[in-house]
């Protein structure tokens, strides 16, 4: 049963990795480097858990303020900060990071590494009582991590290739701020139990459109540079 649950947890991660390989077809990144980023994305879940448990002590807010603190600070900020840190330490200055598309690819691999561990945890904890959690997380949560990472990688790449230090710092700040806002909004909507069809589904559609536009922009740049 445990093997089945772990397999179910990893299937959406594998599907999204295949998707990323298909997108990054014109100048593919070294598999060894991608594996390293993915592995450290997985390992990042350890300090994230420790930091989140520490920050929980400071969530003294009641009601919606407590939910917002949990969603944006405890979850959004800690997780997105550590994912970006993985990319900054391992891939950002690597020679293979030689075009804007690479920012998205490396951030997405770090995010999917983190999502793999998180998904295994959730499914091993809740699958037997609520089997539908596997389908829900495969459709929403795991892709959500990748979509937040696309925003992160987009601005991280713009920061790397900015024309001035001032512009570089601006984009670098956005590479954390915007993913945190998206992540926090995602978690807040779920925690408030807002109507799924009226609020959550439209937000998910927005996430896909918002991020696919960014991905498509760098995809076209990569195609133009290598065709």
Backbone as ProteinMPNN parsed JSONL, in Angstrom:
{"seq_chain_A": "XXXXXXXXXXXXXXXXXXXXXXXXXXXXXXXXXXXXXXXXXXXXXXXXXXXXXXXXXXXXXXXXXXXXXXXXXXXXXXXXXXXXXXXXXXXXXXXXXXXXXXXXXXXXXXXXXXXXXXXXXXXXXXXXXXXXXXXXXXXXXXXXXXXXXXXXXXXXXXXXXXXXXXXXXXXXXXXXXXXXXXXXXXXXXXXXXXXXXXXXXXXXXXXXXXXXXXXXXXXXXXXXXXX", "coords_chain_A": {"N_chain_A": [[0.826, -1.209, 0.0], [1.939, 1.237, 0.804], [3.861, 1.626, -1.195], [2.187, 1.983, -3.398], [0.879, 4.37, -2.692], [3.035, 6.173, -2.608], [3.771, 6.051, -5.27], [1.484, 7.149, -6.484], [1.746, 9.69, -5.471], [4.001, 10.614, -6.788], [3.448, 10.528, -9.496], [2.071, 12.887, -10.668], [4.186, 14.697, -10.444], [6.151, 13.589, -12.102], [4.835, 13.716, -14.565], [4.714, 16.497, -14.949], [7.421, 17.08, -15.077], [8.106, 15.843, -17.48], [6.606, 17.476, -19.149], [8.037, 19.896, -18.814], [10.509, 19.204, -19.945], [9.697, 18.91, -22.571], [8.998, 21.518, -23.186], [11.426, 22.837, -22.917], [12.967, 22.416, -25.251], [14.807, 23.47, -27.078], [17.254, 24.237, -26.02], [18.336, 22.31, -24.022], [18.744, 21.683, -20.525], [21.524, 20.478, -18.535], [21.113, 17.16, -17.488], [22.154, 16.147, -15.12], [22.532, 18.477, -13.6], [19.914, 19.401, -13.406], [18.843, 17.294, -11.954], [20.228, 17.63, -9.569], [19.251, 20.124, -8.705], [16.577, 19.408, -8.369], [16.821, 17.442, -6.351], [17.864, 18.974, -4.219], [15.739, 20.648, -3.942], [13.915, 18.876, -2.875], [15.232, 18.311, -0.433], [15.064, 20.788, 0.707], [12.677, 20.852, 1.969], [13.051, 20.064, 4.563], [14.416, 22.118, 6.225], [12.406, 24.01, 5.77], [10.146, 22.927, 7.034], [11.027, 22.996, 9.693], [11.342, 25.773, 10.072], [8.726, 26.622, 9.643], [7.373, 25.411, 11.764], [8.512, 26.838, 13.832], [7.638, 29.454, 13.235], [4.937, 29.174, 13.599], [4.51, 29.64, 16.256], [4.279, 32.332, 16.428], [1.94, 32.993, 15.321], [-0.437, 34.53, 16.426], [-2.813, 35.502, 15.786], [-6.34, 35.812, 15.32], [-9.066, 34.219, 13.583], [-9.609, 35.393, 10.276], [-7.218, 36.812, 9.976], [-5.324, 35.165, 11.136], [-5.419, 33.037, 9.352], [-4.491, 34.276, 7.032], [-1.882, 34.973, 7.829], [-0.834, 32.424, 8.182], [-1.063, 31.454, 5.549], [0.361, 33.256, 3.85], [2.804, 33.958, 5.137], [3.821, 31.804, 6.843], [3.502, 29.555, 5.137], [3.644, 30.449, 2.305], [5.855, 32.402, 2.132], [8.082, 31.099, 3.395], [8.355, 28.686, 1.928], [8.609, 29.502, -0.791], [10.851, 31.147, -0.591], [12.878, 29.31, 0.107], [12.891, 27.618, -2.109], [13.738, 29.371, -4.111], [16.24, 29.965, -3.081], [17.585, 27.535, -3.403], [17.868, 27.448, -6.209], [19.395, 29.753, -6.596], [21.787, 29.094, -5.288], [22.68, 26.812, -6.616], [22.199, 26.822, -9.438], [21.992, 29.407, -10.592], [24.367, 30.868, -11.24], [25.619, 29.084, -12.828], [27.223, 27.943, -15.827], [25.447, 26.731, -17.588], [23.066, 28.033, -17.274], [22.066, 29.965, -19.414], [20.188, 31.355, -20.852], [16.981, 33.041, -20.839], [14.803, 31.297, -20.533], [15.855, 29.308, -18.931], [15.716, 30.157, -16.305], [13.047, 29.703, -15.568], [12.92, 26.911, -15.916], [14.8, 25.848, -14.035], [13.804, 26.864, -11.6], [11.308, 25.643, -11.601], [12.019, 22.928, -11.427], [13.198, 22.854, -8.889], [10.947, 23.5, -7.386], [9.265, 21.341, -7.974], [10.703, 19.273, -6.853], [10.435, 19.911, -4.158], [7.626, 19.749, -4.039], [7.262, 17.032, -4.492], [8.112, 15.766, -2.104], [6.337, 16.964, -0.289], [3.902, 16.049, -1.336], [4.101, 13.29, -1.021], [4.129, 13.193, 1.771], [1.539, 14.221, 2.413], [-0.146, 12.335, 1.148], [0.587, 9.868, 2.309], [-0.247, 10.426, 4.826], [-2.993, 11.047, 4.698], [-4.303, 9.58, 2.701], [-5.513, 7.016, 3.065], [-7.784, 7.548, 4.595], [-8.997, 9.552, 3.107], [-9.16, 9.075, 0.007], [-9.542, 10.702, -2.226], [-7.856, 12.828, -1.95], [-5.516, 12.408, -3.316], [-6.163, 12.779, -6.023], [-7.05, 15.43, -5.974], [-4.703, 16.815, -5.18], [-3.031, 16.155, -7.269], [-4.189, 17.48, -9.391], [-4.383, 20.149, -8.585], [-2.573, 21.061, -6.378], [0.17, 20.132, -6.793], [0.686, 20.994, -9.538], [0.282, 23.67, -8.886], [2.559, 24.405, -7.384], [4.462, 24.284, -9.434], [3.518, 26.325, -11.098], [3.73, 28.624, -9.485], [6.467, 28.642, -9.444], [7.116, 29.175, -12.079], [6.472, 31.877, -12.32], [8.368, 32.827, -10.473], [10.815, 32.018, -11.721], [10.646, 33.429, -14.086], [10.941, 36.159, -13.354], [13.363, 35.952, -12.052], [15.072, 35.301, -14.122], [14.817, 37.636, -15.651], [16.02, 39.344, -13.879], [18.657, 38.391, -13.883], [19.475, 38.99, -16.468], [19.099, 41.698, -16.682], [19.376, 45.154, -17.694], [20.502, 47.003, -16.027], [21.841, 47.475, -12.669], [19.897, 48.461, -10.886], [17.459, 47.787, -12.098], [17.825, 45.056, -12.099], [17.766, 44.437, -9.347], [15.135, 45.132, -8.817], [13.645, 43.243, -10.311], [14.608, 40.964, -9.063], [13.547, 41.183, -6.496], [10.855, 40.938, -7.148], [10.852, 38.31, -7.974], [10.543, 36.836, -5.729], [8.477, 38.085, -4.267], [6.102, 38.013, -5.927], [5.575, 35.168, -6.406], [5.092, 34.462, -3.706], [2.791, 35.944, -3.153], [0.98, 34.747, -4.946], [1.028, 32.089, -4.049], [0.214, 32.432, -1.374], [-2.363, 33.463, -1.758], [-3.609, 31.297, -3.026], [-3.557, 29.375, -0.911], [-5.048, 30.756, 1.003], [-7.619, 31.004, -0.127], [-8.395, 28.321, -0.121], [-8.328, 27.769, 2.636], [-10.294, 29.431, 3.656], [-12.519, 28.247, 2.777], [-13.986, 29.111, 0.547], [-16.44, 29.407, -2.126], [-15.875, 26.863, -4.433], [-16.286, 26.691, -7.254], [-16.881, 29.32, -7.864], [-14.765, 30.876, -6.928], [-12.229, 29.501, -6.407], [-11.687, 27.822, -8.692], [-11.793, 29.771, -10.863], [-9.503, 31.225, -10.022], [-7.482, 29.329, -10.336], [-7.586, 28.972, -13.108], [-6.802, 31.537, -13.861], [-4.168, 31.45, -12.833], [-2.95, 29.553, -14.548], [-3.231, 30.798, -17.098], [-1.892, 33.243, -16.67], [0.718, 32.373, -16.1], [1.388, 30.697, -18.271], [1.546, 32.518, -20.314], [3.896, 33.885, -19.647], [5.71, 31.761, -19.757], [5.46, 31.08, -22.463], [6.485, 33.357, -23.676], [9.27, 33.262, -23.083], [9.773, 30.811, -24.213], [9.416, 31.319, -26.943], [11.526, 33.117, -27.267], [13.695, 31.397, -26.819], [13.363, 29.585, -28.9], [13.714, 31.283, -31.091], [16.37, 32.046, -30.709], [17.761, 29.706, -31.158], [17.105, 28.606, -33.554]], "CA_chain_A": [[0.0, 0.0, 0.0], [2.817, 2.402, 0.859], [4.455, 1.808, -2.526], [1.128, 2.526, -4.255], [0.656, 5.76, -2.308], [4.191, 6.952, -3.057], [3.67, 6.122, -6.733], [0.438, 8.132, -6.787], [2.262, 11.011, -5.122], [5.044, 11.023, -7.719], [2.962, 10.566, -10.883], [1.912, 14.26, -11.198], [5.516, 15.32, -10.528], [6.793, 13.045, -13.304], [4.12, 14.275, -15.728], [5.126, 17.892, -15.119], [8.822, 17.065, -15.513], [8.055, 15.547, -18.917], [6.129, 18.714, -19.769], [9.132, 20.865, -18.816], [11.488, 18.756, -20.938], [9.14, 19.206, -23.886], [9.053, 22.971, -23.376], [12.829, 23.27, -22.996], [13.492, 21.548, -26.306], [15.789, 24.103, -27.955], [18.555, 24.304, -25.35], [18.042, 21.563, -22.804], [19.692, 21.814, -19.421], [22.187, 19.205, -18.169], [20.269, 16.321, -16.634], [22.789, 16.061, -13.803], [22.267, 19.722, -12.887], [18.486, 19.395, -13.097], [18.667, 16.327, -10.867], [20.749, 18.249, -8.344], [18.279, 21.135, -8.286], [15.398, 18.671, -7.902], [17.169, 16.815, -5.079], [17.951, 19.996, -3.181], [14.365, 21.092, -3.726], [13.36, 17.908, -1.925], [15.879, 18.497, 0.862], [14.641, 22.079, 1.258], [11.476, 20.65, 2.789], [13.447, 19.85, 5.966], [14.467, 23.42, 6.925], [11.107, 24.69, 5.665], [9.296, 22.398, 8.1], [11.528, 23.515, 10.967], [11.029, 27.204, 10.143], [7.278, 26.769, 9.766], [6.993, 25.07, 13.141], [8.942, 27.971, 14.66], [6.789, 30.605, 12.953], [3.592, 28.92, 14.126], [4.432, 30.222, 17.594], [4.002, 33.764, 16.309], [0.608, 33.2, 14.739], [-1.328, 34.804, 17.561], [-3.984, 36.173, 15.233], [-7.571, 35.021, 15.284], [-9.902, 34.316, 12.395], [-9.043, 35.54, 8.935], [-5.834, 37.274, 10.075], [-4.515, 33.977, 11.386], [-5.383, 32.285, 8.1], [-3.619, 35.016, 6.12], [-0.506, 34.811, 8.324], [-0.457, 31.042, 7.868], [-0.978, 31.245, 4.1], [1.349, 34.096, 3.182], [4.096, 33.989, 5.818], [4.291, 30.478, 7.254], [3.592, 28.673, 3.964], [4.11, 31.094, 1.075], [7.177, 33.018, 2.202], [9.139, 30.129, 3.713], [8.532, 27.714, 0.848], [9.12, 30.147, -1.997], [12.203, 31.615, -0.303], [13.812, 28.181, 0.067], [12.988, 27.156, -3.505], [14.607, 30.308, -4.828], [17.591, 29.815, -2.541], [18.154, 26.364, -4.067], [18.264, 27.842, -7.565], [20.476, 30.742, -6.498], [23.017, 28.443, -4.839], [23.121, 25.71, -7.476], [22.074, 26.984, -10.891], [21.924, 30.776, -11.104], [25.645, 31.286, -11.818], [26.169, 27.972, -13.622], [27.303, 28.268, -17.262], [24.287, 26.197, -18.316], [22.008, 29.038, -17.181], [22.545, 30.88, -20.454], [19.076, 32.045, -21.506], [15.913, 33.358, -19.886], [13.991, 30.11, -20.265], [16.485, 28.49, -17.901], [15.217, 30.576, -15.004], [11.797, 28.988, -15.331], [13.177, 25.469, -15.806], [15.455, 25.516, -12.767], [12.872, 27.125, -10.5], [10.266, 24.614, -11.645], [12.568, 21.666, -10.921], [13.321, 23.0, -7.435], [9.593, 23.461, -6.845], [8.725, 19.988, -8.088], [11.379, 18.473, -5.836], [9.741, 20.214, -2.905], [6.258, 19.239, -4.147], [7.301, 15.575, -4.395], [8.156, 15.423, -0.684], [5.082, 17.414, 0.31], [2.812, 15.193, -1.789], [4.268, 11.998, -0.345], [3.701, 13.393, 3.16], [0.085, 14.352, 2.481], [-0.826, 11.111, 0.757], [0.806, 8.833, 3.325], [-0.957, 10.832, 6.046], [-4.441, 11.204, 4.548], [-4.879, 8.837, 1.583], [-6.369, 5.901, 3.49], [-9.072, 8.088, 5.056], [-9.576, 10.383, 2.045], [-8.445, 8.764, -1.241], [-9.689, 11.785, -3.204], [-6.79, 13.8, -1.766], [-4.506, 12.16, -4.353], [-6.628, 13.424, -7.256], [-7.061, 16.878, -5.748], [-3.342, 17.346, -5.17], [-2.468, 15.961, -8.608], [-4.774, 18.472, -10.297], [-4.233, 21.531, -8.119], [-1.453, 21.434, -5.509], [1.479, 19.929, -7.436], [0.822, 22.005, -10.596], [0.378, 24.987, -8.27], [3.966, 24.653, -7.075], [5.156, 24.574, -10.682], [3.069, 27.619, -11.609], [4.398, 29.654, -8.678], [7.882, 28.625, -9.838], [7.246, 29.828, -13.385], [6.549, 33.304, -12.004], [9.673, 33.054, -9.847], [11.87, 31.882, -12.715], [10.493, 34.512, -15.064], [11.556, 37.384, -12.83], [14.764, 35.674, -11.739], [15.784, 35.417, -15.397], [14.866, 39.056, -15.984], [17.019, 39.931, -12.983], [19.993, 37.971, -14.339], [19.808, 39.622, -17.746], [18.669, 43.104, -16.663], [20.33, 46.092, -18.278], [21.111, 47.832, -14.987], [21.717, 46.918, -11.318], [18.631, 48.881, -10.283], [16.427, 46.936, -12.687], [18.094, 43.698, -11.636], [17.26, 44.323, -7.975], [13.675, 45.191, -8.869], [13.157, 41.941, -10.753], [14.967, 39.971, -8.054], [12.525, 41.298, -5.455], [9.599, 40.385, -7.674], [10.974, 36.856, -8.114], [10.055, 36.251, -4.474], [7.203, 38.69, -3.872], [4.947, 37.559, -6.705], [5.227, 33.784, -6.056], [4.521, 34.43, -2.36], [1.419, 36.436, -3.26], [0.173, 33.709, -5.602], [0.967, 30.942, -3.135], [-0.611, 32.806, -0.235], [-3.755, 33.576, -2.21], [-4.043, 29.911, -3.238], [-3.824, 28.752, 0.385], [-6.107, 31.493, 1.698], [-8.908, 30.619, -0.718], [-8.73, 26.987, 0.375], [-8.55, 27.797, 4.086], [-11.538, 30.141, 3.947], [-13.631, 27.44, 2.246], [-14.789, 29.903, -0.376], [-17.046, 28.56, -3.168], [-14.837, 26.362, -5.337], [-16.555, 27.046, -8.647], [-16.949, 30.769, -8.03], [-13.534, 31.556, -6.529], [-10.998, 28.723, -6.545], [-11.483, 27.418, -10.085], [-11.336, 30.941, -11.632], [-8.13, 31.57, -9.652], [-6.611, 28.332, -10.972], [-7.555, 29.329, -14.53], [-5.943, 32.725, -13.927], [-2.786, 31.017, -12.621], [-2.451, 28.912, -15.767], [-3.122, 31.797, -18.176], [-0.855, 34.201, -16.253], [2.048, 31.772, -16.178], [1.662, 30.195, -19.611], [1.978, 33.668, -21.121], [5.3, 34.098, -19.322], [6.447, 30.628, -20.303], [5.442, 31.176, -23.918], [7.385, 34.44, -24.074], [10.647, 32.766, -23.054], [9.832, 29.705, -25.181], [9.629, 31.94, -28.251], [12.894, 33.643, -27.268], [14.602, 30.261, -26.956], [13.214, 29.07, -30.268], [14.318, 32.266, -32.004], [17.821, 32.068, -30.513], [18.406, 28.436, -31.506], [16.587, 28.075, -34.821]], "C_chain_A": [[0.863, 1.263, 0.0], [3.444, 2.701, -0.494], [3.44, 2.426, -3.476], [0.905, 4.005, -3.974], [1.794, 6.648, -2.788], [4.17, 7.115, -4.574], [2.636, 7.16, -7.151], [0.928, 9.554, -6.511], [3.241, 11.528, -6.168], [4.563, 11.157, -9.164], [2.777, 11.999, -11.393], [3.239, 14.993, -11.324], [6.212, 14.881, -11.803], [6.152, 13.616, -14.566], [4.574, 15.705, -15.997], [6.596, 18.009, -15.519], [8.9, 16.786, -17.003], [7.597, 16.782, -19.685], [7.251, 19.743, -19.875], [10.214, 20.491, -19.82], [10.996, 19.072, -22.351], [9.225, 20.699, -24.195], [10.486, 23.443, -23.615], [13.568, 22.507, -24.099], [14.65, 22.157, -27.093], [17.182, 24.231, -27.331], [18.417, 23.634, -23.993], [19.158, 21.67, -21.781], [20.332, 20.466, -19.109], [21.332, 18.42, -17.181], [20.833, 16.227, -15.219], [22.495, 17.303, -12.97], [20.788, 19.811, -12.504], [18.193, 18.453, -11.933], [19.128, 16.9, -9.538], [19.786, 19.293, -7.802], [17.035, 20.465, -7.718], [15.658, 18.069, -6.521], [17.226, 17.837, -3.953], [16.595, 20.651, -2.936], [13.651, 20.174, -2.745], [13.916, 18.148, -0.521], [15.454, 19.812, 1.529], [13.413, 21.94, 2.147], [11.827, 20.484, 4.273], [13.582, 21.175, 6.714], [13.149, 24.179, 6.854], [10.189, 24.234, 6.789], [9.715, 22.95, 9.458], [11.171, 24.986, 11.144], [9.532, 27.416, 10.335], [6.8, 26.444, 11.174], [7.38, 26.19, 14.101], [7.996, 29.152, 14.484], [5.364, 30.434, 13.472], [3.41, 29.536, 15.509], [4.035, 31.7, 17.558], [2.645, 34.047, 15.676], [-0.406, 33.336, 15.875], [-2.639, 35.44, 17.099], [-5.189, 35.226, 15.196], [-8.279, 35.208, 13.952], [-9.129, 34.468, 11.105], [-7.593, 36.025, 8.976], [-4.885, 36.108, 10.331], [-4.353, 33.134, 10.139], [-4.423, 32.953, 7.115], [-2.15, 34.878, 6.536], [0.008, 33.418, 7.983], [-0.191, 30.88, 6.379], [0.185, 31.994, 3.472], [2.738, 34.027, 3.816], [4.609, 32.58, 6.107], [4.462, 29.553, 6.053], [4.26, 29.379, 2.785], [5.534, 31.6, 1.136], [8.277, 31.994, 2.441], [9.405, 29.188, 2.542], [9.132, 28.359, -0.395], [10.544, 30.668, -1.79], [13.212, 30.473, -0.439], [13.96, 27.627, -1.345], [13.917, 28.07, -4.294], [16.047, 30.18, -4.36], [18.302, 28.629, -3.184], [18.685, 26.741, -5.449], [19.437, 28.822, -7.521], [21.805, 30.078, -6.153], [23.568, 27.444, -5.858], [23.187, 26.08, -8.953], [22.259, 28.401, -11.412], [23.209, 31.214, -11.799], [26.311, 30.175, -12.635], [26.186, 28.359, -15.103], [26.105, 27.778, -18.07], [23.086, 27.141, -18.248], [22.392, 30.16, -18.139], [21.436, 31.509, -21.285], [17.931, 32.184, -20.513], [15.036, 32.157, -19.556], [14.543, 29.286, -19.109], [16.03, 28.882, -16.502], [13.954, 29.834, -14.626], [12.06, 27.507, -15.097], [13.784, 25.118, -14.455], [14.535, 25.769, -11.573], [11.777, 26.064, -10.448], [10.775, 23.282, -11.118], [12.757, 21.719, -9.41], [11.948, 22.873, -6.777], [9.007, 22.058, -6.889], [9.429, 19.024, -7.132], [10.708, 18.663, -4.482], [8.338, 19.597, -2.915], [6.211, 17.723, -4.015], [7.275, 15.132, -2.935], [6.836, 15.782, -0.006], [3.938, 16.48, -0.068], [2.891, 13.813, -1.149], [3.782, 12.097, 1.098], [2.177, 13.423, 3.257], [-0.613, 13.036, 2.171], [-0.614, 9.988, 1.764], [0.046, 9.148, 4.607], [-2.474, 10.742, 5.899], [-5.094, 10.29, 3.517], [-5.859, 7.76, 2.032], [-7.741, 6.383, 3.954], [-9.781, 8.881, 3.964], [-8.822, 10.132, 0.741], [-8.494, 9.881, -2.272], [-8.585, 12.833, -3.079], [-5.707, 13.632, -2.831], [-4.882, 12.872, -5.651], [-6.595, 14.939, -7.117], [-5.652, 17.46, -5.841], [-2.676, 17.198, -6.537], [-2.955, 17.034, -9.576], [-4.429, 19.901, -9.894], [-2.905, 21.816, -7.412], [-0.096, 21.292, -6.181], [1.661, 20.882, -8.619], [0.933, 23.418, -10.031], [1.815, 25.342, -7.949], [4.746, 25.002, -8.342], [4.788, 25.952, -11.213], [3.665, 28.775, -10.807], [5.857, 29.785, -9.119], [8.098, 29.273, -11.201], [7.334, 31.341, -13.193], [7.91, 33.648, -11.412], [10.784, 33.036, -10.889], [11.84, 32.971, -13.763], [11.219, 35.767, -14.583], [13.016, 37.175, -12.436], [15.613, 35.781, -13.004], [15.894, 36.879, -15.828], [15.9, 39.777, -15.118], [18.435, 39.627, -13.466], [20.419, 38.738, -15.578], [19.347, 41.082, -17.833], [19.778, 44.024, -17.153], [21.026, 46.968, -17.245], [20.955, 47.16, -13.629], [20.391, 47.261, -10.649], [17.492, 48.002, -10.791], [16.589, 45.495, -12.227], [17.542, 43.478, -10.231], [15.732, 44.335, -7.942], [13.093, 43.84, -9.262], [13.453, 40.849, -9.728], [13.958, 40.001, -6.903], [11.204, 40.69, -5.898], [9.652, 38.868, -7.788], [10.595, 36.127, -6.832], [8.672, 36.775, -4.119], [6.018, 38.1, -4.613], [4.593, 36.09, -6.456], [4.597, 33.667, -4.665], [3.067, 34.896, -2.393], [0.5, 35.398, -3.898], [-0.043, 32.518, -4.683], [0.042, 31.253, -1.958], [-2.077, 32.919, -0.592], [-4.37, 32.197, -2.413], [-4.448, 29.278, -1.909], [-4.968, 29.436, 1.135], [-7.481, 31.099, 1.186], [-9.343, 29.261, -0.189], [-9.096, 27.013, 1.853], [-9.864, 28.478, 4.461], [-12.77, 29.386, 3.465], [-14.573, 28.26, 1.369], [-15.339, 28.998, -1.475], [-16.033, 28.152, -4.243], [-15.063, 26.826, -6.77], [-16.527, 28.551, -8.879], [-15.626, 31.469, -7.764], [-12.292, 30.744, -6.875], [-10.712, 28.35, -7.999], [-11.101, 28.613, -10.961], [-9.902, 31.351, -11.296], [-7.136, 30.608, -10.295], [-6.483, 28.625, -12.47], [-6.664, 30.545, -14.747], [-4.474, 32.338, -13.785], [-2.192, 30.421, -13.893], [-2.25, 29.928, -16.892], [-1.963, 32.749, -17.898], [0.541, 33.626, -16.463], [2.376, 31.192, -17.552], [2.064, 31.328, -20.554], [3.464, 33.949, -20.893], [6.168, 32.995, -19.912], [6.551, 30.721, -21.811], [6.373, 32.266, -24.432], [8.832, 33.951, -24.119], [10.838, 31.587, -24.0], [10.111, 30.261, -26.577], [11.03, 32.53, -28.366], [13.903, 32.519, -27.497], [14.56, 29.693, -28.374], [13.896, 29.992, -31.262], [15.847, 32.254, -31.902], [18.517, 30.8, -30.997], [17.868, 27.831, -32.796], [17.414, 28.609, -36.002]], "O_chain_A": [[0.568, 2.231, -0.702], [3.552, 3.857, -0.901], [3.787, 3.297, -4.274], [0.759, 4.803, -4.9], [1.563, 7.739, -3.31], [4.506, 8.177, -5.099], [2.876, 7.955, -8.059], [0.574, 10.495, -7.221], [3.312, 12.732, -6.414], [5.207, 11.83, -9.969], [3.285, 12.313, -12.47], [3.402, 15.825, -12.217], [6.798, 15.702, -12.509], [6.848, 13.958, -15.522], [4.793, 16.08, -17.148], [6.971, 18.944, -16.228], [9.677, 17.424, -17.715], [8.137, 17.097, -20.746], [7.402, 20.391, -20.91], [10.777, 21.366, -20.477], [11.782, 19.454, -23.218], [9.491, 21.092, -25.331], [10.724, 24.343, -24.422], [14.674, 22.012, -23.883], [15.408, 21.419, -27.722], [18.177, 24.322, -28.05], [18.384, 24.295, -22.955], [20.34, 21.736, -22.116], [19.743, 19.422, -19.389], [20.885, 18.954, -16.166], [20.085, 16.227, -14.241], [22.238, 17.2, -11.77], [20.455, 20.246, -11.402], [17.402, 18.769, -11.044], [18.495, 16.681, -8.505], [19.529, 19.35, -6.6], [16.5, 20.905, -6.701], [14.819, 18.173, -5.627], [16.701, 17.602, -2.865], [16.335, 21.152, -1.842], [12.884, 20.627, -1.896], [13.168, 18.185, 0.455], [15.481, 19.935, 2.753], [13.14, 22.805, 2.979], [10.99, 20.738, 5.14], [12.931, 21.356, 7.743], [12.809, 24.915, 7.781], [9.528, 25.054, 7.426], [8.872, 23.325, 10.273], [10.75, 25.404, 12.222], [9.117, 28.286, 11.101], [5.926, 27.122, 11.712], [6.667, 26.462, 15.067], [7.597, 29.782, 15.463], [4.67, 31.412, 13.75], [2.301, 29.909, 15.891], [3.522, 32.242, 18.537], [2.253, 35.203, 15.516], [-1.12, 32.396, 16.224], [-3.463, 35.859, 17.912], [-5.05, 34.011, 15.057], [-8.111, 36.225, 13.281], [-8.136, 33.781, 10.864], [-6.811, 35.68, 8.09], [-3.774, 36.075, 9.801], [-3.283, 32.58, 9.89], [-3.64, 32.278, 6.446], [-1.279, 34.687, 5.688], [1.148, 33.256, 7.548], [0.788, 30.246, 5.985], [0.916, 31.435, 2.654], [3.743, 34.036, 3.104], [5.697, 32.206, 5.669], [5.461, 28.841, 5.961], [5.319, 28.954, 2.322], [6.345, 31.261, 0.274], [9.302, 32.019, 1.759], [10.56, 28.926, 2.206], [10.064, 27.815, -0.987], [11.355, 30.633, -2.716], [14.277, 30.649, -1.031], [15.052, 27.21, -1.732], [14.772, 27.605, -5.049], [16.973, 30.278, -5.165], [19.495, 28.708, -3.479], [19.81, 26.395, -5.809], [20.363, 28.721, -8.325], [22.845, 30.471, -6.683], [24.78, 27.253, -5.952], [24.128, 25.695, -9.647], [22.646, 28.582, -12.566], [23.151, 31.866, -12.841], [27.449, 30.329, -13.08], [25.269, 29.027, -15.581], [25.784, 28.344, -19.115], [22.184, 27.053, -19.082], [22.966, 31.171, -17.735], [21.709, 32.131, -22.312], [17.915, 31.526, -19.473], [14.575, 32.016, -18.423], [13.784, 28.638, -18.388], [15.965, 28.035, -15.611], [13.808, 29.385, -13.489], [11.489, 26.91, -14.184], [13.325, 24.184, -13.797], [14.499, 24.969, -10.638], [11.37, 25.64, -9.366], [10.041, 22.573, -10.429], [12.501, 20.732, -8.721], [11.803, 22.222, -5.742], [8.331, 21.633, -5.952], [8.819, 18.066, -6.656], [10.45, 17.701, -3.759], [7.912, 18.997, -1.928], [5.241, 17.177, -3.491], [6.515, 14.237, -2.565], [6.288, 14.989, 0.76], [3.099, 16.152, 0.771], [1.87, 13.235, -0.778], [3.106, 11.195, 1.593], [1.592, 12.729, 4.088], [-1.567, 12.662, 2.854], [-1.543, 9.23, 2.045], [-0.269, 8.248, 5.385], [-3.17, 10.403, 6.856], [-6.322, 10.224, 3.455], [-6.925, 7.609, 1.436], [-8.746, 5.707, 3.732], [-11.01, 8.889, 3.893], [-7.927, 10.905, 0.398], [-7.593, 10.0, -3.103], [-8.39, 13.638, -3.989], [-5.052, 14.605, -3.209], [-4.037, 13.489, -6.299], [-6.166, 15.646, -8.029], [-5.436, 18.476, -6.502], [-1.848, 18.026, -6.917], [-2.222, 17.448, -10.473], [-4.21, 20.759, -10.748], [-2.184, 22.729, -7.814], [0.71, 22.222, -6.148], [2.702, 21.532, -8.706], [1.597, 24.272, -10.62], [2.249, 26.464, -8.212], [5.588, 25.9, -8.332], [5.648, 26.671, -11.723], [4.061, 29.789, -11.38], [6.411, 30.884, -9.163], [9.153, 29.858, -11.449], [8.16, 32.007, -13.817], [8.532, 34.637, -11.799], [11.607, 33.95, -10.93], [12.882, 33.389, -14.269], [12.01, 36.359, -15.316], [13.814, 38.111, -12.479], [16.735, 36.288, -12.967], [16.94, 37.31, -16.313], [16.569, 40.704, -15.575], [19.303, 40.5, -13.459], [21.588, 39.094, -15.722], [19.22, 41.634, -18.926], [20.963, 43.71, -17.04], [22.032, 47.608, -17.553], [20.04, 46.358, -13.442], [19.828, 46.439, -9.926], [16.664, 47.531, -10.011], [15.603, 44.797, -11.993], [16.921, 42.451, -9.959], [15.115, 43.635, -7.139], [12.16, 43.349, -8.626], [12.659, 39.927, -9.543], [13.563, 38.95, -6.397], [10.522, 40.016, -5.125], [8.618, 38.205, -7.709], [10.35, 34.921, -6.856], [7.796, 36.009, -3.719], [5.027, 37.724, -3.989], [3.411, 35.779, -6.305], [3.68, 32.872, -4.462], [2.21, 34.306, -1.735], [-0.625, 35.194, -3.442], [-1.155, 32.006, -4.557], [-0.806, 30.44, -1.592], [-2.941, 32.515, 0.186], [-5.512, 31.955, -2.022], [-5.536, 28.715, -1.786], [-5.756, 28.779, 1.815], [-8.403, 30.884, 1.972], [-10.509, 29.063, 0.151], [-10.053, 26.364, 2.275], [-10.475, 28.135, 5.473], [-13.904, 29.803, 3.697], [-15.794, 28.121, 1.442], [-14.775, 27.936, -1.737], [-15.414, 29.005, -4.88], [-14.136, 27.302, -7.425], [-16.186, 29.006, -9.971], [-15.378, 32.543, -8.311], [-11.398, 31.241, -7.561], [-9.595, 28.55, -8.478], [-10.161, 28.494, -11.748], [-9.161, 31.779, -12.18], [-6.069, 31.025, -10.747], [-5.391, 28.534, -13.031], [-5.872, 30.587, -15.689], [-3.626, 32.836, -14.526], [-1.066, 30.745, -14.27], [-1.217, 29.918, -17.562], [-1.153, 33.028, -18.782], [1.437, 34.316, -16.947], [3.54, 31.198, -17.954], [2.838, 31.116, -21.488], [4.201, 34.219, -21.841], [7.222, 33.257, -20.492], [7.613, 30.467, -22.379], [6.979, 32.123, -25.493], [9.54, 34.203, -25.094], [11.93, 31.382, -24.53], [10.949, 29.729, -27.305], [11.654, 32.458, -29.425], [14.848, 32.67, -28.271], [15.592, 29.365, -28.96], [14.579, 29.529, -32.175], [16.537, 32.433, -32.906], [19.726, 30.808, -31.225], [18.143, 26.67, -33.1], [17.133, 28.275, -37.153]]}, "name": "protein", "num_of_chains": 1, "seq": "XXXXXXXXXXXXXXXXXXXXXXXXXXXXXXXXXXXXXXXXXXXXXXXXXXXXXXXXXXXXXXXXXXXXXXXXXXXXXXXXXXXXXXXXXXXXXXXXXXXXXXXXXXXXXXXXXXXXXXXXXXXXXXXXXXXXXXXXXXXXXXXXXXXXXXXXXXXXXXXXXXXXXXXXXXXXXXXXXXXXXXXXXXXXXXXXXXXXXXXXXXXXXXXXXXXXXXXXXXXXXXXXXXX"}
